[in-house]
Amino acid sequence: MRGSTWMTLGALLLATLSRPGTASAGEAGAPSPVSALRRTLEAAGGMDALRRLALVKLTVEREEITLDGKHTQSQSIFYVRLPGPVPGRLEIPAARVVAGDDGSGGWAFIAGKPDTRTNTPLMVKRLITTDLFPLLLPFSLTWDGVSINSVTAGTVKGRPVWQLRVETTRTFFHTPQIATTWTVSVDRDTFQLVQAESPFTDLGRGIVADGMRISWPTTQIVEGVRFPAVLTVIGLDANGQENAHTRSDRVTVTRTATEAAAGLFSNPSPQSQPQLPVLQPPPGLGKGRG
């Protein structure tokens, strides 16, 4: 079954700098993963400037055309304490969905009613992560669960690039239909982002999903930090060829007062948080003998 849309969508840098050699260096002449990440972050404004922003709001106006020609428009609003992905908050006004995670577990309200499903505390972070990962590249490469395994030389439409081979953990995204292996390409001289790709997935039993080829045709600078102004996605088929599945995100990034953080991310109704089931021990376990 092919879905009609792409499933919506600690610091690696510090860890790798303190533990050199945790990833392969790639081909001869290429920068090491640590060096490539450092220079890519610097080209986007640097981690210090990002942390000074502290808290931002991203408003995403999305248009998508699926393989069967269906056209949809939607708006999503994210609040995130940088570098992300949590504390984070997602709002989908048209669906009356508000969800957040303050770092201790997720919560959600749908049409004003709390979502009490037992998987909500885990899934909210993954949902926020899925959408924010391409929007906050390259900074999202520093998130827990992301590693750069190698760096190799390549080209994108004739432009020399370094290709960062990225691996995420199995539960990083909210669905296994999104590949855990990505290629993030940066300009070989400036180290600015050029393109990111994730491949087509086939989970068996007819469950497949398009891959994604992502680019950022225009960017915006917010207090020295580069964010996308437009993010475009083109679908990739099983052979890595582009298809008719397309998406365009128009993004507005604004700084938000940090005083609002507690109200944004904490569960407004803690007593409504879903409770995980209590597992009962098998009969007789722990009982003493005669």
C-alpha positions as CSV (number, residue, x, y, z in Angstrom):
1,M,0.0,0.0,0.0
2,R,1.4,3.4,-1.0
3,G,0.3,6.3,1.1
4,S,-0.9,9.4,-0.8
5,T,1.4,11.7,1.2
6,W,4.7,11.4,2.8
7,M,4.2,10.5,6.5
8,T,4.2,13.9,8.2
9,L,6.6,14.9,9.2
10,G,22.1,14.9,22.7
11,A,24.4,16.7,20.5
12,L,26.4,14.6,18.1
13,L,29.0,17.3,17.5
14,L,30.0,17.5,21.1
15,A,30.0,13.7,21.4
16,T,32.1,13.1,18.3
17,L,34.6,15.9,19.2
18,S,35.2,14.3,22.5
19,R,35.4,10.8,21.0
20,P,37.3,11.2,17.7
21,G,37.3,8.2,15.4
22,T,33.7,7.1,16.1
23,A,32.9,7.4,12.4
24,S,34.9,6.5,9.3
25,A,36.7,9.3,7.5
26,G,35.4,8.4,4.1
27,E,37.6,8.5,1.0
28,A,41.1,10.0,0.9
29,G,41.1,13.8,0.7
30,A,37.6,14.1,2.1
31,P,37.1,15.9,5.4
32,S,36.4,13.7,8.4
33,P,32.7,13.4,9.6
34,V,33.5,15.6,12.6
35,S,35.2,18.3,10.4
36,A,32.5,18.2,7.8
37,L,29.8,18.6,10.4
38,R,31.7,21.5,12.1
39,R,32.2,23.4,8.9
40,T,28.6,22.8,7.7
41,L,27.2,24.1,11.0
42,E,29.5,27.2,10.7
43,A,28.2,27.8,7.2
44,A,24.7,27.9,8.6
45,G,25.6,30.4,11.3
46,G,27.1,28.2,14.0
47,M,25.8,26.4,17.1
48,D,26.5,29.4,19.4
49,A,24.3,31.7,17.3
50,L,21.6,29.0,17.1
51,R,21.6,28.6,20.9
52,R,21.3,32.3,21.4
53,L,18.1,32.3,19.5
54,A,16.8,29.9,22.2
55,L,13.2,29.6,21.1
56,V,11.7,30.0,17.6
57,K,8.4,29.6,15.9
58,L,8.2,28.0,12.4
59,T,5.1,28.5,10.4
60,V,5.0,26.1,7.5
61,E,2.6,26.6,4.6
62,R,2.6,23.3,2.6
63,E,1.4,22.3,-0.8
64,E,1.6,18.7,-2.0
65,I,0.8,16.9,-5.2
66,T,0.6,13.1,-4.9
67,L,1.3,10.5,-7.6
68,D,-2.4,10.3,-8.4
69,G,-2.6,14.1,-8.9
70,K,-4.3,14.9,-5.6
71,H,-3.5,18.5,-4.5
72,T,-3.6,19.4,-0.8
73,Q,-2.7,22.5,1.2
74,S,-2.1,22.7,4.9
75,Q,-0.5,24.8,7.6
76,S,1.6,23.6,10.5
77,I,3.1,25.7,13.3
78,F,6.1,24.5,15.4
79,Y,7.7,26.0,18.5
80,V,11.1,24.5,19.3
81,R,13.7,25.2,21.9
82,L,16.9,25.1,19.9
83,P,18.8,23.0,18.9
84,G,15.6,20.8,19.1
85,P,13.7,18.6,18.5
86,V,12.4,18.9,22.1
87,P,11.1,20.7,24.0
88,G,8.8,21.2,21.0
89,R,5.2,21.9,20.1
90,L,3.2,21.2,17.0
91,E,-0.1,22.9,16.0
92,I,-2.3,22.0,13.0
93,P,-5.1,24.6,13.1
94,A,-7.3,23.0,10.4
95,A,-7.3,19.6,12.3
96,R,-7.6,21.3,15.7
97,V,-4.5,19.4,16.8
98,V,-2.1,20.7,19.5
99,A,0.8,18.4,20.7
100,G,4.0,19.0,22.6
101,D,6.8,17.4,24.5
102,D,8.7,19.2,27.2
103,G,11.4,16.5,27.3
104,S,9.6,14.3,29.8
105,G,7.0,12.8,27.4
106,G,4.5,13.9,24.8
107,W,0.9,14.9,25.0
108,A,-1.7,15.9,22.5
109,F,-5.2,17.5,22.3
110,I,-7.5,16.8,19.3
111,A,-10.5,19.2,19.1
112,G,-9.9,20.2,22.6
113,K,-9.9,16.7,24.0
114,P,-6.8,15.0,25.4
115,D,-5.4,12.1,23.3
116,T,-5.2,9.3,25.9
117,R,-3.7,6.6,23.7
118,T,-0.8,4.8,25.4
119,N,1.7,5.5,22.6
120,T,1.1,9.3,22.6
121,P,4.0,10.1,25.1
122,L,6.5,8.4,22.7
123,M,5.0,9.3,19.3
124,V,4.7,13.1,19.7
125,K,8.4,13.5,19.9
126,R,8.9,11.3,16.8
127,L,6.2,13.3,14.9
128,I,7.9,16.6,15.7
129,T,11.3,15.1,14.9
130,T,10.1,13.9,11.5
131,D,8.9,17.3,10.3
132,L,11.7,19.4,11.9
133,F,14.6,17.2,10.7
134,P,14.8,18.6,7.1
135,L,13.6,22.0,8.2
136,L,16.4,22.4,10.7
137,L,19.2,20.9,8.7
138,P,22.2,21.0,9.2
139,F,21.6,21.6,12.9
140,S,19.4,18.5,13.2
141,L,22.5,16.5,12.4
142,T,23.5,17.1,16.0
143,W,20.4,15.5,17.5
144,D,20.5,12.3,19.5
145,G,20.0,9.3,17.3
146,V,21.8,10.8,14.3
147,S,25.3,9.8,13.2
148,I,27.5,10.7,10.2
149,N,29.2,7.5,9.0
150,S,31.4,8.8,6.2
151,V,32.1,11.7,3.8
152,T,32.7,11.2,0.1
153,A,33.1,13.4,-2.9
154,G,30.2,13.7,-5.4
155,T,28.3,16.1,-7.6
156,V,24.7,17.5,-7.6
157,K,23.7,18.8,-11.0
158,G,27.4,19.3,-11.8
159,R,28.1,21.1,-8.6
160,P,31.0,19.5,-6.5
161,V,29.7,18.5,-3.1
162,W,30.7,16.5,-0.1
163,Q,28.2,13.8,0.6
164,L,27.6,13.1,4.3
165,R,26.3,9.6,4.8
166,V,23.8,9.9,7.7
167,E,22.3,7.1,9.7
168,T,19.4,7.5,12.2
169,T,18.2,5.1,14.8
170,R,15.2,2.8,13.9
171,T,12.8,4.8,16.0
172,F,14.0,8.2,15.1
173,F,11.1,9.0,12.7
174,H,7.5,8.2,13.6
175,T,7.2,5.6,10.8
176,P,9.4,2.9,9.3
177,Q,8.3,4.1,5.9
178,I,10.9,6.8,6.2
179,A,14.4,5.4,5.5
180,T,17.0,5.6,8.3
181,T,19.8,6.1,5.8
182,W,20.2,9.6,4.3
183,T,22.7,11.5,2.1
184,V,23.2,15.1,3.0
185,S,25.2,17.0,0.3
186,V,27.0,20.3,1.0
187,D,29.0,22.5,-1.3
188,R,32.6,21.4,-1.5
189,D,33.9,24.9,-1.0
190,T,31.4,26.8,1.2
191,F,29.9,23.8,3.0
192,Q,26.4,25.2,2.6
193,L,23.5,22.8,2.2
194,V,22.8,21.7,-1.4
195,Q,20.5,18.6,-1.1
196,A,19.3,15.8,1.1
197,E,18.0,12.4,0.0
198,S,16.3,9.5,1.6
199,P,15.6,6.4,-0.5
200,F,12.4,4.6,-1.4
201,T,11.4,2.0,1.2
202,D,9.8,-1.4,0.7
203,L,8.5,-3.0,4.0
204,G,7.1,-6.0,2.2
205,R,3.5,-7.1,1.7
206,G,2.9,-4.2,-0.7
207,I,3.8,-1.5,1.9
208,V,6.1,0.9,0.1
209,A,6.8,4.6,0.3
210,D,8.5,7.1,-2.0
211,G,12.0,8.4,-1.2
212,M,12.6,12.1,-0.9
213,R,15.0,14.5,-2.6
214,I,15.0,17.7,-0.6
215,S,16.4,21.1,-1.5
216,W,16.2,24.7,-0.1
217,P,15.9,27.1,-3.1
218,T,15.7,30.1,-0.9
219,T,16.8,30.8,2.7
220,Q,16.3,33.3,5.4
221,I,18.7,34.7,8.0
222,V,17.4,35.1,11.6
223,E,20.0,36.8,13.8
224,G,22.9,35.3,11.9
225,V,21.4,31.8,11.5
226,R,20.3,30.4,8.2
227,F,16.9,28.7,7.9
228,P,15.0,27.6,4.8
229,A,12.4,30.1,3.4
230,V,11.3,27.5,0.9
231,L,11.9,23.7,1.1
232,T,11.0,21.6,-1.8
233,V,10.6,17.8,-2.0
234,I,10.5,15.5,-5.0
235,G,9.6,11.9,-4.8
236,L,12.0,9.1,-5.7
237,D,10.9,5.7,-7.0
238,A,12.5,2.4,-6.3
239,N,15.3,3.1,-8.8
240,G,16.1,6.5,-7.3
241,Q,14.4,8.3,-10.2
242,E,12.3,11.4,-9.6
243,N,8.6,11.0,-10.0
244,A,5.5,13.3,-9.9
245,H,5.1,13.3,-6.2
246,T,6.1,16.9,-5.1
247,R,5.8,19.1,-2.1
248,S,6.7,22.7,-1.3
249,D,7.0,24.2,2.1
250,R,7.0,28.0,2.6
251,V,8.6,28.6,6.0
252,T,8.6,31.7,8.2
253,V,10.9,31.6,11.2
254,T,10.5,34.1,14.1
255,R,12.2,34.3,17.5
256,T,9.8,33.8,20.5
257,A,10.2,35.1,24.0
258,T,11.6,32.4,26.2
259,E,9.2,33.3,29.0
260,A,6.5,31.5,27.0
261,A,8.3,28.2,27.0
262,A,6.8,26.6,30.1
263,G,3.3,27.2,28.8
264,L,4.1,26.0,25.3
265,F,5.7,22.7,26.1
266,S,4.2,21.4,29.3
267,N,1.0,19.4,29.3
268,P,-1.9,21.7,30.1
269,S,-3.7,18.8,31.6
270,P,-1.2,16.6,33.3
271,Q,-3.9,14.5,34.9
272,S,-5.0,13.6,31.4
273,Q,-1.7,12.1,30.4
274,P,-2.1,8.5,29.3
275,Q,-0.8,6.0,31.8
276,L,1.2,3.0,30.7
277,P,-0.3,-0.3,31.7
278,V,1.1,-1.9,34.8
279,L,2.5,-5.4,34.1
280,Q,1.4,-8.0,36.6
281,P,4.0,-10.7,37.6
282,P,3.1,-14.3,36.7
283,P,1.2,-16.2,39.4
284,G,3.5,-17.4,42.1
285,L,6.4,-15.2,41.2
286,G,8.1,-13.8,44.3
287,K,6.3,-16.1,46.7
288,G,8.4,-17.9,49.2
289,R,8.4,-21.7,49.4
290,G,6.5,-23.4,52.2
